[in-house]
Amino acid sequence: MQDIDSVMRVSAVIPVLAIEDFRSAAPLAQALVAGGLRVLEVTLRTPAASDAIRAMRTVDGAIVGAGTVLNADQLARAVEAGADFIVSPGLTNTLADAAQRAGVAFLPGVATASDIMRGLDLGLSRFKFFPAETSGGAAALKAFAGPFASARFCPTGGVTAQNAGAYFAAGNVVCVGGSWLAPADAIAAGDWGRITDLARAAQALRPA
């Protein structure tokens, strides 16, 4: 079991994936891994999510997590499906406790200084900054760097290939999360080469 900091450092971008048909999950994971993006977040927004996690975990090199985890029951189901890490849009004591008991890497969402302070009180220092663009964007993360020097972030929500560079320039961003890596039309057409190209370009976004 990897810790969340190690997971965050594997790839520049964590694709945020809403899988409608689990049969597309494995080829999608193969295409993303081929482009250098090994860390994959499957959101629990669709009925196919658990089966998609199971399918993606069969792909060599893939590190598969569950996103949009809102409570302890969802966390338990995600872990049962084989999720390597858990991502939540927010942070509650109950969810943090459940993640600790399960021994699973946990990336909770924060948007304010108070959220970060609560996370630090719980022994956490790695956070999803969400929703990034509407919560102040890269400028907000730069402002957090002073009082929260030990914290590192994965901004998600409105992050694109065009603005990712500004987030990395904040200095406390390890990776970013984005949904542009798996266009619905490319998945429907089975255009896995296009997705691999998008992944390869995304992996180059993080400064060396």
C-alpha distance (Angstrom), angle and dihedral (degrees) to the residues before:
residue distance angle dihedral
M1 . . .
Q2 3.80 . .
D3 3.78 124.0 .
I4 3.78 117.1 -117.3
D5 3.81 94.9 -108.5
S6 3.80 90.1 57.6
V7 3.80 90.8 48.7
M8 3.81 92.0 50.3
R9 3.81 92.5 52.2
V10 3.80 96.2 54.3
S11 3.82 97.2 78.8
A12 3.79 136.3 16.7
V13 3.80 92.9 -130.5
I14 3.79 130.8 31.6
P15 3.81 107.6 -149.5
V16 3.80 110.7 -133.7
L17 3.79 104.8 -143.9
A18 3.80 131.2 -168.0
I19 3.81 103.4 -168.7
E20 3.81 115.5 -158.2
D21 3.83 97.1 177.1
F22 3.80 117.8 32.8
R23 3.82 89.8 -152.3
S24 3.81 88.6 73.1
A25 3.81 92.5 51.3
A26 3.81 100.6 85.1
P27 3.82 97.2 45.2
L28 3.81 89.3 45.1
A29 3.79 90.8 52.2
Q30 3.82 90.5 47.3
A31 3.81 90.8 52.4
L32 3.80 93.5 49.0
V33 3.80 94.0 45.6
A34 3.81 89.9 48.4
G35 3.81 87.3 57.4
G36 3.79 92.2 51.6
L37 3.81 100.4 -98.0
R38 3.79 105.1 120.4
V39 3.82 99.6 160.5
L40 3.81 110.9 80.2
E41 3.79 128.5 -177.6
V42 3.81 116.6 -155.4
T43 3.78 109.8 -164.3
L44 3.79 118.5 -138.1
R45 3.79 90.8 -130.4
T46 3.78 97.7 107.0
P47 3.81 134.9 54.3
A48 3.81 88.8 -119.7
A49 3.81 95.3 59.1
S50 3.81 99.8 99.8
D51 3.81 93.1 45.8
A52 3.81 89.2 46.4
I53 3.81 90.9 54.5
R54 3.80 90.5 50.9
A55 3.81 91.7 48.6
M56 3.80 94.8 46.9
R57 3.80 92.0 50.4
T58 3.81 88.5 65.0
V59 3.82 89.7 65.0
D60 3.78 112.7 98.6
G61 3.80 111.9 -113.6
A62 3.81 96.6 11.7
I63 3.81 119.9 132.3
V64 3.79 104.9 -162.1
G65 3.78 126.5 -163.5
A66 3.78 138.0 175.2
G67 3.78 120.9 -117.5
T68 3.80 135.1 -166.5
V69 3.81 88.6 40.0
L70 3.81 105.7 166.4
N71 3.79 105.9 171.7
A72 3.80 145.9 13.9
D73 3.82 93.8 -93.3
Q74 3.79 92.1 56.2
L75 3.80 90.1 46.0
A76 3.80 90.6 53.4
R77 3.81 91.8 50.3
A78 3.79 91.2 48.3
V79 3.79 92.4 50.7
E80 3.81 89.8 47.8
A81 3.82 88.3 53.9
G82 3.80 88.8 54.4
A83 3.80 103.1 -100.5
D84 3.81 111.1 174.0
F85 3.80 92.4 -157.3
I86 3.79 140.4 8.7
V87 3.80 127.7 -130.6
S88 3.80 123.5 -168.2
P89 3.82 130.0 -175.3
G90 3.81 89.0 -134.9
L91 3.78 143.7 12.1
T92 3.79 130.0 -107.7
N93 3.78 129.0 167.7
T94 3.81 89.8 -123.9
L95 3.79 93.6 55.4
A96 3.81 93.2 43.8
D97 3.80 89.9 51.2
A98 3.81 91.3 49.1
A99 3.81 91.6 50.9
Q100 3.78 91.1 49.6
R101 3.80 92.5 49.2
A102 3.81 90.8 48.6
G103 3.80 91.5 49.0
V104 3.81 91.6 -132.3
A105 3.81 126.8 143.4
F106 3.80 107.8 -101.6
L107 3.82 131.2 -157.9
P108 3.82 109.5 -176.3
G109 3.77 124.1 -167.8
V110 3.81 122.8 -112.1
A111 3.79 132.6 177.1
T112 3.81 105.2 169.8
A113 3.79 141.9 42.4
S114 3.81 89.5 -106.3
D115 3.81 90.6 54.6
I116 3.81 90.3 52.9
M117 3.80 92.3 47.3
R118 3.80 90.5 52.1
G119 3.80 89.6 50.4
L120 3.79 92.3 49.4
D121 3.81 89.3 50.6
L122 3.81 87.2 55.6
G123 3.80 91.4 52.7
L124 3.81 95.3 -102.7
S125 3.79 125.8 131.9
R126 3.80 104.6 164.6
F127 3.78 117.1 77.9
K128 3.77 144.4 174.6
F129 3.83 107.1 -126.7
F130 3.79 102.4 -142.8
P131 2.95 138.3 -148.7
A132 3.79 83.6 10.1
E133 3.79 104.8 -177.0
T134 3.80 96.5 43.0
S135 3.82 92.1 43.6
G136 3.78 95.1 61.3
G137 3.78 102.0 -73.7
A138 3.79 122.9 -137.3
A139 3.82 91.5 -19.5
A140 3.80 90.5 62.0
L141 3.79 91.9 50.7
K142 3.80 90.8 51.1
A143 3.81 88.4 52.7
F144 3.82 91.0 50.8
A145 3.81 91.3 54.6
G146 3.82 93.6 77.1
P147 3.81 102.4 53.5
F148 3.82 94.8 28.0
A149 3.79 103.0 43.6
S150 3.80 94.3 155.5
A151 3.80 95.6 51.6
R152 3.79 122.9 98.9
F153 3.77 126.5 -169.3
C154 3.78 147.4 -151.4
P155 3.82 105.2 -158.2
T156 3.79 114.1 -151.1
G157 3.78 132.5 171.8
G158 3.79 118.2 68.4
V159 3.80 92.6 7.9
T160 3.80 112.1 141.1
A161 3.77 139.4 172.1
Q162 3.80 86.6 -97.9
N163 3.83 98.8 54.9
A164 3.82 101.1 29.0
G165 3.80 91.1 94.2
A166 3.80 91.7 63.0
Y167 3.80 90.2 54.9
F168 3.79 93.8 50.1
A169 3.80 88.5 49.5
A170 3.82 89.8 60.5
G171 3.81 87.2 80.3
N172 3.81 98.4 -135.1
V173 3.80 97.8 70.2
V174 3.81 117.0 105.3
C175 3.81 97.5 177.2
V176 3.78 139.8 -18.4
G177 3.80 131.8 -128.3
G178 3.76 121.9 -133.6
S179 3.77 142.8 168.9
W180 3.81 97.9 -153.8
L181 3.83 93.6 87.5
A182 3.80 96.3 78.7
P183 3.82 111.6 41.5
A184 3.78 112.4 -164.6
D185 3.81 92.6 -129.5
A186 3.81 91.6 53.3
I187 3.81 91.4 50.8
A188 3.81 91.8 46.8
A189 3.81 90.6 50.7
G190 3.80 93.7 43.6
D191 3.80 88.3 -122.7
W192 3.79 94.3 159.4
G193 3.79 92.4 158.0
R194 3.80 90.6 63.5
I195 3.80 90.2 51.7
T196 3.80 91.3 49.2
D197 3.81 89.2 52.1
L198 3.81 90.9 50.9
A199 3.81 90.3 48.8
R200 3.80 92.7 49.5
A201 3.81 91.0 51.6
A202 3.81 91.1 47.0
Q203 3.78 93.2 51.6
A204 3.80 88.1 57.6
L205 3.82 92.3 57.9
R206 3.80 95.9 82.4
P207 3.80 113.4 82.7
A208 3.79 114.8 -115.0
